Amino acid sequence: MRSKTVLLMLVCTLLPAGMAADVADQSPNGFTLRISTIVRAAPPEEVYTRLVHNIGDWWSSEHTYSNDSHNLSLDDKPMGCFCEKLPYGGGVRFAEAVVVMPNKQLVLSGALGPLQKFGTVGTLTIVLHPMHKDTRIEVVYTVGGYLPDGLNTWAAPVDKVLTEQFTRLKNYVETGNPVSPATGAKTPQ
């Protein structure tokens, strides 16, 4: 029990201030991730606009097939595509919008990134809650399907990548830069 407490304390110190991330549950046939953060001094309308219409400005290029996040697009209408353009007319369809409630909720259905090559399906739910002048973002990503070694082997890596992306969104909305000034890293172009 003590080792779990120490691990939890370590994880909490490594997460950006105000960010809570968790592998809520996992089993060989799937997992659920939960991420929650508060974006300071930004109403849901501003967060939603940057989430959807400026995705290439805050998503990490390291987590794209083209190595350029500006090739990403998110069409916020039912059956809209979270897609990436690739050279020579190619592309990737990560997910499809199944619920669109501007400034409140966005639900995408699809397997993100490397999960596409497995027999998986995922649902990414993003909810924006107004909090005076701030916005609380709650993200739930549920993945199910089959993988010989168990889908639970992907829970922690996917949690790490999604937590990074929503940390970048928070930083981008609050400061105009997706990379935290504390890290000293430059924003990838």
MDTraj code that builds the backbone (N, CA, C; nanometers):
import mdtraj as md
import numpy as np

residues = "MET ARG SER LYS THR VAL LEU LEU MET LEU VAL CYS THR LEU LEU PRO ALA GLY MET ALA ALA ASP VAL ALA ASP GLN SER PRO ASN GLY PHE THR LEU ARG ILE SER THR ILE VAL ARG ALA ALA PRO PRO GLU GLU VAL TYR THR ARG LEU VAL HIS ASN ILE GLY ASP TRP TRP SER SER GLU HIS THR TYR SER ASN ASP SER HIS ASN LEU SER LEU ASP ASP LYS PRO MET GLY CYS PHE CYS GLU LYS LEU PRO TYR GLY GLY GLY VAL ARG PHE ALA GLU ALA VAL VAL VAL MET PRO ASN LYS GLN LEU VAL LEU SER GLY ALA LEU GLY PRO LEU GLN LYS PHE GLY THR VAL GLY THR LEU THR ILE VAL LEU HIS PRO MET HIS LYS ASP THR ARG ILE GLU VAL VAL TYR THR VAL GLY GLY TYR LEU PRO ASP GLY LEU ASN THR TRP ALA ALA PRO VAL ASP LYS VAL LEU THR GLU GLN PHE THR ARG LEU LYS ASN TYR VAL GLU THR GLY ASN PRO VAL SER PRO ALA THR GLY ALA LYS THR PRO GLN".split()
xyz = np.array([
    [0.0823, -0.1189, 0.0000],
    [0.0000, 0.0000, 0.0000],
    [0.0868, 0.1254, 0.0000],
    [0.1962, 0.1218, 0.0754],
    [0.2835, 0.2379, 0.0828],
    [0.3442, 0.2695, -0.0535],
    [0.3808, 0.1672, -0.1318],
    [0.4403, 0.1912, -0.2632],
    [0.3405, 0.2588, -0.3563],
    [0.2115, 0.2249, -0.3454],
    [0.1096, 0.2919, -0.4267],
    [0.0996, 0.4390, -0.3895],
    [0.1082, 0.4692, -0.2605],
    [0.1015, 0.6074, -0.2145],
    [0.2208, 0.6869, -0.2665],
    [0.3388, 0.6289, -0.2576],
    [0.4596, 0.6957, -0.3075],
    [0.4496, 0.7178, -0.4583],
    [0.4019, 0.6176, -0.5316],
    [0.3860, 0.6304, -0.6764],
    [0.2865, 0.7407, -0.7100],
    [0.1743, 0.7455, -0.6390],
    [0.0740, 0.8496, -0.6626],
    [0.1330, 0.9882, -0.6362],
    [0.2097, 1.0019, -0.5295],
    [0.2728, 1.1309, -0.4983],
    [0.3707, 1.1696, -0.6090],
    [0.4471, 1.0745, -0.6604],
    [0.5425, 1.1013, -0.7667],
    [0.4710, 1.1473, -0.8929],
    [0.3637, 1.0763, -0.9305],
    [0.2875, 1.1141, -1.0494],
    [0.2308, 1.2540, -1.0341],
    [0.1771, 1.2854, -0.9164],
    [0.1187, 1.4179, -0.8937],
    [0.2234, 1.5282, -0.9046],
    [0.3468, 1.5029, -0.8624],
    [0.4494, 1.6058, -0.8732],
    [0.4983, 1.6233, -1.0156],
    [0.4841, 1.5215, -1.0988],
    [0.5297, 1.5308, -1.2369],
    [0.4259, 1.5945, -1.3290],
    [0.2993, 1.5945, -1.2892],
    [0.1948, 1.6535, -1.3718],
    [0.1971, 1.8047, -1.3589],
    [0.1628, 1.8750, -1.4664],
    [0.1562, 2.0193, -1.4573],
    [0.0530, 2.0608, -1.3537],
    [0.0734, 2.1780, -1.2953],
    [-0.0199, 2.2285, -1.1956],
    [-0.1610, 2.2302, -1.2518],
    [-0.2535, 2.1784, -1.1733],
    [-0.3930, 2.1793, -1.2148],
    [-0.4315, 2.0668, -1.3086],
    [-0.3410, 1.9753, -1.3384],
    [-0.3711, 1.8659, -1.4310],
    [-0.3846, 1.7368, -1.3511],
    [-0.4951, 1.6670, -1.3723],
    [-0.5138, 1.5366, -1.3110],
    [-0.5353, 1.4364, -1.4238],
    [-0.4568, 1.3308, -1.4233],
    [-0.4689, 1.2271, -1.5258],
    [-0.4719, 1.0925, -1.4559],
    [-0.5462, 1.0000, -1.5162],
    [-0.5638, 0.8727, -1.4490],
    [-0.6026, 0.7652, -1.5486],
    [-0.5404, 0.6488, -1.5346],
    [-0.5910, 0.5307, -1.6026],
    [-0.7004, 0.4802, -1.5088],
    [-0.8251, 0.5134, -1.5421],
    [-0.9368, 0.4857, -1.4518],
    [-0.9617, 0.3370, -1.4351],
    [-0.9492, 0.2617, -1.5432],
    [-0.9602, 0.1171, -1.5356],
    [-0.8937, 0.0569, -1.6584],
    [-0.8599, -0.0699, -1.6455],
    [-0.7965, -0.1385, -1.7572],
    [-0.8134, -0.2893, -1.7419],
    [-0.8201, -0.3555, -1.8553],
    [-0.8282, -0.5010, -1.8590],
    [-0.7724, -0.5440, -1.9942],
    [-0.7548, -0.6738, -2.0168],
    [-0.7020, -0.7171, -2.1461],
    [-0.7854, -0.6720, -2.2663],
    [-0.9140, -0.6450, -2.2443],
    [-0.9976, -0.6047, -2.3583],
    [-1.0240, -0.4551, -2.3652],
    [-0.9554, -0.3737, -2.2845],
    [-0.9730, -0.2300, -2.2978],
    [-0.9271, -0.1504, -2.1778],
    [-0.9490, -0.0188, -2.1869],
    [-0.9120, 0.0719, -2.0785],
    [-0.9906, 0.2015, -2.0891],
    [-0.9934, 0.2737, -1.9779],
    [-1.0550, 0.4061, -1.9718],
    [-0.9559, 0.5027, -1.9102],
    [-0.9362, 0.6153, -1.9766],
    [-0.8482, 0.7211, -1.9276],
    [-0.9322, 0.8416, -1.8891],
    [-0.8911, 0.9119, -1.7859],
    [-0.9588, 1.0353, -1.7448],
    [-0.8534, 1.1436, -1.7238],
    [-0.8803, 1.2587, -1.7817],
    [-0.7914, 1.3747, -1.7684],
    [-0.8789, 1.4924, -1.7320],
    [-0.8336, 1.5715, -1.6366],
    [-0.9089, 1.6896, -1.5967],
    [-0.8106, 1.8027, -1.5704],
    [-0.8467, 1.9217, -1.6173],
    [-0.7628, 2.0384, -1.5931],
    [-0.8486, 2.1633, -1.5953],
    [-0.7970, 2.2691, -1.5385],
    [-0.8656, 2.3981, -1.5402],
    [-0.7820, 2.4946, -1.6233],
    [-0.8467, 2.5553, -1.7221],
    [-0.7823, 2.6573, -1.8046],
    [-0.8202, 2.7918, -1.7438],
    [-0.7209, 2.8642, -1.7003],
    [-0.7423, 2.9909, -1.6297],
    [-0.7731, 3.1049, -1.7264],
    [-0.8645, 3.1896, -1.6821],
    [-0.8983, 3.3149, -1.7526],
    [-0.9414, 3.2932, -1.8976],
    [-1.0157, 3.1854, -1.9214],
    [-1.0650, 3.1580, -2.0562],
    [-1.2027, 3.0933, -2.0458],
    [-1.3043, 3.1539, -2.1066],
    [-1.4371, 3.0937, -2.1048],
    [-1.4436, 2.9740, -2.1999],
    [-1.5447, 2.8883, -2.1853],
    [-1.5564, 2.7706, -2.2729],
    [-1.5552, 2.8047, -2.4216],
    [-1.6095, 2.9179, -2.4606],
    [-1.6115, 2.9554, -2.6023],
    [-1.4704, 2.9693, -2.6579],
    [-1.3819, 3.0295, -2.5803],
    [-1.2429, 3.0460, -2.6248],
    [-1.1699, 2.9115, -2.6273],
    [-1.1897, 2.8310, -2.5238],
    [-1.1248, 2.6997, -2.5180],
    [-1.1716, 2.6137, -2.6351],
    [-1.3017, 2.6134, -2.6613],
    [-1.3570, 2.5324, -2.7703],
    [-1.3000, 2.5757, -2.9053],
    [-1.2963, 2.7060, -2.9289],
    [-1.2438, 2.7579, -3.0557],
    [-1.1002, 2.7128, -3.0768],
    [-1.0184, 2.7236, -2.9738],
    [-0.8779, 2.6836, -2.9883],
    [-0.8622, 2.5318, -2.9976],
    [-0.9447, 2.4596, -2.9232],
    [-0.9443, 2.3131, -2.9297],
    [-0.9698, 2.2655, -3.0713],
    [-1.0717, 2.3200, -3.1341],
    [-1.1165, 2.2704, -3.2640],
    [-1.0454, 2.3395, -3.3804],
    [-1.0483, 2.4712, -3.3810],
    [-1.0036, 2.5466, -3.4987],
    [-0.8539, 2.5766, -3.5020],
    [-0.7856, 2.5573, -3.3884],
    [-0.6413, 2.5828, -3.3833],
    [-0.5635, 2.4581, -3.3431],
    [-0.6157, 2.3410, -3.3743],
    [-0.5539, 2.2169, -3.3278],
    [-0.4077, 2.2044, -3.3714],
    [-0.3749, 2.2541, -3.4878],
    [-0.2365, 2.2468, -3.5360],
    [-0.1411, 2.3343, -3.4583],
    [-0.1939, 2.4327, -3.3855],
    [-0.1089, 2.5230, -3.3073],
    [-0.0724, 2.4665, -3.1703],
    [-0.1505, 2.3731, -3.1203],
    [-0.1212, 2.3212, -2.9864],
    [-0.0883, 2.1715, -2.9833],
    [-0.1344, 2.0931, -3.0777],
    [-0.1049, 1.9495, -3.0787],
    [0.0434, 1.9301, -3.1107],
    [0.1079, 1.8356, -3.0490],
    [0.2504, 1.8106, -3.0720],
    [0.2734, 1.7447, -3.2078],
    [0.3630, 1.8019, -3.2852],
    [0.3979, 1.7427, -3.4152],
    [0.4594, 1.6046, -3.3994],
    [0.5182, 1.5768, -3.2826],
    [0.5773, 1.4456, -3.2567],
    [0.4731, 1.3335, -3.2561],
    [0.3483, 1.3713, -3.2394],
    [0.2417, 1.2718, -3.2345],
    [0.1511, 1.2840, -3.3562],
    [0.2159, 1.2949, -3.4720],
    [0.1465, 1.2952, -3.6009],
    [0.2240, 1.2038, -3.6944],
    [0.1591, 1.1593, -3.7997],
    [0.2277, 1.0775, -3.8997],
    [0.3152, 1.1630, -3.9905],
    [0.2744, 1.2869, -4.0145],
    [0.3466, 1.3748, -4.1065],
    [0.4562, 1.4558, -4.0374],
    [0.4643, 1.4460, -3.9053],
    [0.5574, 1.5265, -3.8257],
    [0.5296, 1.6756, -3.8363],
    [0.4039, 1.7107, -3.8660],
    [0.3621, 1.8510, -3.8731],
    [0.2173, 1.8608, -3.8274],
    [0.1982, 1.9119, -3.7056],
    [0.0634, 1.9195, -3.6490],
    [-0.0292, 2.0112, -3.7284],
    [0.0260, 2.0970, -3.8128],
    [-0.0589, 2.1842, -3.8951],
    [-0.1268, 2.1079, -4.0091],
    [-0.0964, 1.9802, -4.0230],
    [-0.1686, 1.8951, -4.1176],
    [-0.2935, 1.8342, -4.0552],
    [-0.3153, 1.8607, -3.9247],
    [-0.4333, 1.8101, -3.8560],
    [-0.5519, 1.9025, -3.8783],
    [-0.6708, 1.8435, -3.8790],
    [-0.7946, 1.9223, -3.8832],
    [-0.8996, 1.8489, -3.8018],
    [-0.9910, 1.9270, -3.7458],
    [-1.1002, 1.8724, -3.6674],
    [-1.2274, 1.9441, -3.7102],
    [-1.3120, 1.8736, -3.7836],
    [-1.4355, 1.9288, -3.8375],
    [-1.5461, 1.9045, -3.7355],
    [-1.5890, 2.0096, -3.6674],
    [-1.6844, 1.9951, -3.5576],
    [-1.8296, 2.0002, -3.6045],
    [-1.8661, 1.8952, -3.6741],
    [-2.0053, 1.8723, -3.7136],
    [-2.0271, 1.7222, -3.7100],
    [-2.1525, 1.6760, -3.6931],
    [-2.1748, 1.5322, -3.6928],
    [-2.1151, 1.4680, -3.8181],
    [-2.0417, 1.3603, -3.7982],
    [-1.9680, 1.2882, -3.9023],
    [-1.8454, 1.3663, -3.9508],
    [-1.8098, 1.4735, -3.8804],
    [-1.6899, 1.5489, -3.9126],
    [-1.5664, 1.4684, -3.8790],
    [-1.4582, 1.4968, -3.9468],
    [-1.3372, 1.4166, -3.9369],
    [-1.2293, 1.4834, -3.8521],
    [-1.1692, 1.4056, -3.7601],
    [-1.0418, 1.4426, -3.6987],
    [-0.9400, 1.3713, -3.7852],
    [-0.8765, 1.4473, -3.8742],
    [-0.7943, 1.3888, -3.9807],
    [-0.6580, 1.4555, -3.9893],
    [-0.5707, 1.3918, -4.0650],
    [-0.4383, 1.4454, -4.0939],
    [-0.4092, 1.4274, -4.2419],
    [-0.3666, 1.5370, -4.3046],
    [-0.3244, 1.5299, -4.4443],
    [-0.1827, 1.4743, -4.4506],
    [-0.1602, 1.3880, -4.5497],
    [-0.0273, 1.3329, -4.5735],
    [0.0160, 1.3687, -4.7155],
    [0.1457, 1.3622, -4.7455],
    [0.1933, 1.3951, -4.8801],
    [0.1295, 1.3081, -4.9884],
    [0.1285, 1.3601, -5.1065],
    [0.0830, 1.2903, -5.2272],
    [-0.0639, 1.2490, -5.2197],
    [-0.1438, 1.3305, -5.1507],
    [-0.2872, 1.3057, -5.1435],
    [-0.3284, 1.2035, -5.0398],
    [-0.2356, 1.1593, -4.9579],
    [-0.2684, 1.0622, -4.8537],
    [-0.3319, 1.1289, -4.7326],
    [-0.3730, 1.0479, -4.6395],
    [-0.4333, 1.1015, -4.5184],
    [-0.4623, 0.9941, -4.4159],
    [-0.4974, 1.0398, -4.2958],
    [-0.5327, 0.9525, -4.1848],
    [-0.6620, 1.0045, -4.1243],
    [-0.7568, 0.9148, -4.1025],
    [-0.8800, 0.9478, -4.0314],
    [-0.8676, 0.8875, -3.8926],
    [-0.8464, 0.9729, -3.7919],
    [-0.8321, 0.9250, -3.6548],
    [-0.9674, 0.8958, -3.5910],
    [-1.0624, 0.9874, -3.6121],
    [-1.1914, 0.9733, -3.5456],
    [-1.2972, 1.0532, -3.6203],
    [-1.4217, 1.0224, -3.5860],
    [-1.5363, 1.0911, -3.6441],
    [-1.6155, 1.1561, -3.5310],
    [-1.6596, 1.2798, -3.5524],
    [-1.7425, 1.3486, -3.4532],
    [-1.8804, 1.2845, -3.4500],
    [-1.9223, 1.2425, -3.3322],
    [-2.0547, 1.1818, -3.3181],
    [-2.1477, 1.2670, -3.2331],
    [-2.0935, 1.3526, -3.1473],
    [-2.1713, 1.4496, -3.0706],
    [-2.0975, 1.5823, -3.0778],
    [-2.1670, 1.6850, -3.1216],
    [-2.1083, 1.8186, -3.1287],
    [-2.2034, 1.9149, -3.0589],
    [-2.1591, 1.9680, -2.9470],
    [-2.2326, 2.0704, -2.8735],
    [-2.1334, 2.1841, -2.8517],
    [-2.1245, 2.2768, -2.9490],
    [-2.0217, 2.3810, -2.9420],
    [-2.0146, 2.4475, -2.8046],
    [-1.8923, 2.4667, -2.7604],
    [-1.8590, 2.5317, -2.6336],
    [-1.8947, 2.4483, -2.5109],
    [-1.9446, 2.3241, -2.5320],
    [-1.9848, 2.2397, -2.4195],
    [-1.9260, 2.0993, -2.4261],
    [-1.9457, 2.0308, -2.5387],
    [-1.9069, 1.8905, -2.5456],
    [-1.8754, 1.8495, -2.6889],
    [-1.7753, 1.7636, -2.6998],
    [-1.7375, 1.7061, -2.8283],
    [-1.7062, 1.5582, -2.8027],
    [-1.7722, 1.4699, -2.8786],
    [-1.7475, 1.3267, -2.8656],
    [-1.7002, 1.2758, -3.0007],
    [-1.5837, 1.2108, -3.0001],
    [-1.5238, 1.1558, -3.1206],
    [-1.5168, 1.0046, -3.1075],
    [-1.5457, 0.9347, -3.2162],
    [-1.5386, 0.7894, -3.2175],
    [-1.4252, 0.7465, -3.3089],
    [-1.3267, 0.6756, -3.2514],
    [-1.2160, 0.6283, -3.3327],
    [-1.0973, 0.5848, -3.2497],
    [-1.0113, 0.5085, -3.3116],
    [-0.8883, 0.4635, -3.2483],
    [-0.7771, 0.5608, -3.2878],
    [-0.7139, 0.6200, -3.1887],
    [-0.6105, 0.7207, -3.2151],
    [-0.4746, 0.6555, -3.2395],
    [-0.3985, 0.7177, -3.3275],
    [-0.2594, 0.6799, -3.3517],
    [-0.2364, 0.5321, -3.3737],
    [-0.1432, 0.4737, -3.2974],
    [-0.1058, 0.3343, -3.3205],
    [-0.2172, 0.2349, -3.2867],
    [-0.3202, 0.2781, -3.2157],
    [-0.4311, 0.1875, -3.1848],
    [-0.5083, 0.1487, -3.3097],
    [-0.4910, 0.2246, -3.4175],
    [-0.5631, 0.1960, -3.5415],
    [-0.5235, 0.0617, -3.6027],
    [-0.4027, 0.0173, -3.5788],
    [-0.3580, -0.1071, -3.6422],
    [-0.4059, -0.2314, -3.5675],
    [-0.4733, -0.2106, -3.4539],
    [-0.5275, -0.3217, -3.3769],
    [-0.6785, -0.3290, -3.4000],
    [-0.7405, -0.4327, -3.3500],
    [-0.8858, -0.4450, -3.3588],
    [-0.9517, -0.3684, -3.2461],
    [-0.9441, -0.2336, -3.2509],
    [-0.9947, -0.1509, -3.1412],
    [-1.0955, -0.0474, -3.1898],
    [-1.1713, 0.0007, -3.0951],
    [-1.2598, 0.1146, -3.1159],
    [-1.2464, 0.2020, -2.9915],
    [-1.2550, 0.3315, -3.0106],
    [-1.2414, 0.4219, -2.8975],
    [-1.3434, 0.5335, -2.9031],
    [-1.3768, 0.5874, -2.7863],
    [-1.4641, 0.7034, -2.7768],
    [-1.3937, 0.8073, -2.6907],
    [-1.3684, 0.9241, -2.7497],
    [-1.3028, 1.0348, -2.6812],
    [-1.4084, 1.1417, -2.6533],
    [-1.4360, 1.1652, -2.5261],
    [-1.5353, 1.2635, -2.4852],
    [-1.4638, 1.3804, -2.4196],
    [-1.4898, 1.5004, -2.4697],
    [-1.4310, 1.6228, -2.4163],
    [-1.5460, 1.7118, -2.3719],
    [-1.5486, 1.7456, -2.2423],
    [-1.6549, 1.8290, -2.1870],
    [-1.5922, 1.9551, -2.1292],
    [-1.6525, 2.0702, -2.1608],
    [-1.6063, 2.2001, -2.1106],
    [-1.7085, 2.2526, -2.0103],
    [-1.6618, 2.2800, -1.8889],
    [-1.7480, 2.3316, -1.7828],
    [-1.7071, 2.4747, -1.7496],
    [-1.8001, 2.5721, -1.7573],
    [-1.7659, 2.7088, -1.7168],
    [-1.7465, 2.7154, -1.5653],
    [-1.6450, 2.7896, -1.5245],
    [-1.6148, 2.8108, -1.3825],
    [-1.5770, 2.9577, -1.3640],
    [-1.6750, 3.0442, -1.3473],
    [-1.6530, 3.1877, -1.3389],
    [-1.5800, 3.2335, -1.4648],
    [-1.4541, 3.2745, -1.4540],
    [-1.3772, 3.3191, -1.5711],
    [-1.2916, 3.2068, -1.6299],
    [-1.2983, 3.0897, -1.5697],
    [-1.2157, 2.9760, -1.6109],
    [-1.3019, 2.8693, -1.6788],
    [-1.2340, 2.7662, -1.7300],
    [-1.3031, 2.6509, -1.7882],
    [-1.2361, 2.5238, -1.7379],
    [-1.3164, 2.4313, -1.6895],
    [-1.2645, 2.2991, -1.6539],
    [-1.2866, 2.2079, -1.7736],
    [-1.1785, 2.1433, -1.8185],
    [-1.1854, 2.0463, -1.9277],
    [-1.1826, 1.9071, -1.8652],
    [-1.2803, 1.8251, -1.9014],
    [-1.2808, 1.6853, -1.8593],
    [-1.2760, 1.5984, -1.9846],
    [-1.1791, 1.5096, -1.9878],
    [-1.1580, 1.4223, -2.1026],
    [-1.1692, 1.2776, -2.0550],
    [-1.2465, 1.1985, -2.1284],
    [-1.2547, 1.0547, -2.1027],
    [-1.2313, 0.9856, -2.2362],
    [-1.1348, 0.8938, -2.2385],
    [-1.1085, 0.8145, -2.3583],
    [-1.1239, 0.6684, -2.3201],
    [-1.2226, 0.6038, -2.3803],
    [-1.2510, 0.4631, -2.3547],
    [-1.2188, 0.3839, -2.4798],
    [-1.1360, 0.2807, -2.4642],
    [-1.0921, 0.1984, -2.5766],
    [-1.1246, 0.0524, -2.5465],
    [-1.1790, -0.0163, -2.6452],
    [-1.2075, -0.1584, -2.6304],
    [-1.1684, -0.2327, -2.7569],
    [-1.1479, -0.3630, -2.7433],
    [-1.1140, -0.4440, -2.8593],
    [-1.0213, -0.5578, -2.8241],
    [-0.9466, -0.6010, -2.9235],
    [-0.8607, -0.7179, -2.9062],
    [-0.7162, -0.6858, -2.9414],
    [-0.6277, -0.7353, -2.8607],
    [-0.4842, -0.7313, -2.8848],
    [-0.4269, -0.8540, -2.8136],
    [-0.3468, -0.9372, -2.8810],
    [-0.2995, -1.0612, -2.8182],
    [-0.2367, -1.0417, -2.6796],
    [-0.1579, -0.9362, -2.6609],
    [-0.0949, -0.9123, -2.5309],
    [-0.1858, -0.8371, -2.4344],
    [-0.3032, -0.7984, -2.4783],
    [-0.3973, -0.7232, -2.3945],
    [-0.3891, -0.5743, -2.4218],
    [-0.5052, -0.5120, -2.4390],
    [-0.5084, -0.3668, -2.4619],
    [-0.4582, -0.2886, -2.3417],
    [-0.4669, -0.3471, -2.2230],
    [-0.4196, -0.2767, -2.1045],
    [-0.2715, -0.2412, -2.1138],
    [-0.1959, -0.3088, -2.2004],
    [-0.0541, -0.2750, -2.2169],
    [-0.0373, -0.1380, -2.2833],
    [-0.1426, -0.0872, -2.3433],
    [-0.1375, 0.0437, -2.4086],
    [-0.1962, 0.1552, -2.3235],
    [-0.2566, 0.1240, -2.2103],
    [-0.3239, 0.2254, -2.1287],
    [-0.2288, 0.3371, -2.0846],
    [-0.1182, 0.3038, -2.0238],
    [-0.0254, 0.4055, -1.9735],
    [0.0363, 0.4891, -2.0865],
    [0.0843, 0.4279, -2.1965],
    [0.1399, 0.5107, -2.3035],
    [0.0374, 0.6059, -2.3667],
    [-0.0847, 0.5584, -2.3870],
    [-0.1879, 0.6453, -2.4453],
    [-0.2244, 0.7564, -2.3469],
    [-0.2317, 0.7233, -2.2182],
    [-0.2588, 0.8248, -2.1157],
    [-0.1515, 0.9336, -2.1178],
    [-0.0272, 0.8924, -2.1307],
    [0.0841, 0.9887, -2.1332],
    [0.0706, 1.0841, -2.2526],
    [0.0396, 1.0296, -2.3700],
    [0.0283, 1.1125, -2.4906],
    [-0.0915, 1.2065, -2.4812],
    [-0.2072, 1.1561, -2.4389],
    [-0.3249, 1.2434, -2.4290],
    [-0.3065, 1.3507, -2.3213],
    [-0.2457, 1.3128, -2.2099],
    [-0.2191, 1.4124, -2.1052],
    [-0.1275, 1.5215, -2.1586],
    [-0.0271, 1.4833, -2.2353],
    [0.0624, 1.5826, -2.2967],
    [-0.0160, 1.6765, -2.3874],
    [-0.1067, 1.6223, -2.4689],
    [-0.1802, 1.7068, -2.5637],
    [-0.2704, 1.8054, -2.4907],
    [-0.3406, 1.7602, -2.3885],
    [-0.4315, 1.8511, -2.3180],
    [-0.3557, 1.9487, -2.2281],
    [-0.2358, 1.9132, -2.1851],
    [-0.1484, 2.0088, -2.1165],
    [-0.1063, 2.1178, -2.2154],
    [-0.0748, 2.0769, -2.3376],
    [-0.0369, 2.1729, -2.4412],
    [-0.1544, 2.2648, -2.4755],
    [-0.2763, 2.2101, -2.4826],
    [-0.3937, 2.2945, -2.5082],
    [-0.4101, 2.3964, -2.3958],
    [-0.4027, 2.3520, -2.2720],
    [-0.4136, 2.4424, -2.1563],
    [-0.3095, 2.5547, -2.1665],
    [-0.1840, 2.5172, -2.1886],
    [-0.0769, 2.6173, -2.2009],
    [-0.1039, 2.7132, -2.3163],
    [-0.1476, 2.6596, -2.4283],
    [-0.1735, 2.7411, -2.5484],
    [-0.2836, 2.8437, -2.5226],
    [-0.3920, 2.8006, -2.4596],
    [-0.5019, 2.8943, -2.4325],
    [-0.4579, 2.9991, -2.3316],
    [-0.3854, 2.9579, -2.2280],
    [-0.3470, 3.0511, -2.1216],
    [-0.2351, 3.1463, -2.1609],
    [-0.1403, 3.1000, -2.2441],
    [-0.0206, 3.1810, -2.2705],
    [0.0057, 3.2092, -2.4178],
    [-0.0643, 3.1385, -2.5061],
    [-0.0361, 3.1504, -2.6488],
    [0.0750, 3.0575, -2.6950],
    [0.1339, 2.9823, -2.6018],
    [0.2430, 2.8903, -2.6319],
    [0.2079, 2.7536, -2.5738],
    [0.2052, 2.6465, -2.6543],
    [0.1691, 2.5151, -2.6005],
    [0.2727, 2.4542, -2.5076],
    [0.3946, 2.5036, -2.5112],
    [0.5003, 2.4505, -2.4266],
    [0.5109, 2.5372, -2.3023],
    [0.5110, 2.4738, -2.1882],
    [0.5195, 2.5451, -2.0615],
    [0.6509, 2.6218, -2.0529],
    [0.6455, 2.7479, -2.0115],
    [0.7704, 2.8243, -1.9971],
    [0.8654, 2.7610, -1.8962],
    [0.8118, 2.6844, -1.8023],
    [0.8960, 2.6196, -1.7004],
    [0.9892, 2.5149, -1.7599],
    [0.9500, 2.4561, -1.8737],
    [1.0333, 2.3520, -1.9330],
    [1.1508, 2.4108, -2.0103],
    [1.1380, 2.5362, -2.0497],
    [1.2449, 2.5998, -2.1250],
    [1.2550, 2.5511, -2.2680],
    [1.1673, 2.4622, -2.3079],
    [1.1708, 2.4081, -2.4444],
    [1.1033, 2.5034, -2.5410],
    [1.1502, 2.5015, -2.6617],
    [1.0895, 2.5837, -2.7658],
    [0.9722, 2.5092, -2.8277],
    [0.8769, 2.5853, -2.8758],
    [0.7608, 2.5263, -2.9400],
    [0.8004, 2.4650, -3.0732],
    [0.7670, 2.3376, -3.0963],
    [0.7988, 2.2769, -3.2257],
    [0.7234, 2.3480, -3.3369],
    [0.7862, 2.3615, -3.4514],
    [0.7208, 2.4288, -3.5641],
    [0.6554, 2.3294, -3.6556],
])
top = md.Topology()
chain = top.add_chain()
for i, resn in enumerate(residues, 1):
    res = top.add_residue(resn, chain, resSeq=i)
    for name in ("N", "CA", "C"):
        top.add_atom(name, md.element.get_by_symbol(name[0]), res)
traj = md.Trajectory(xyz[None], top)
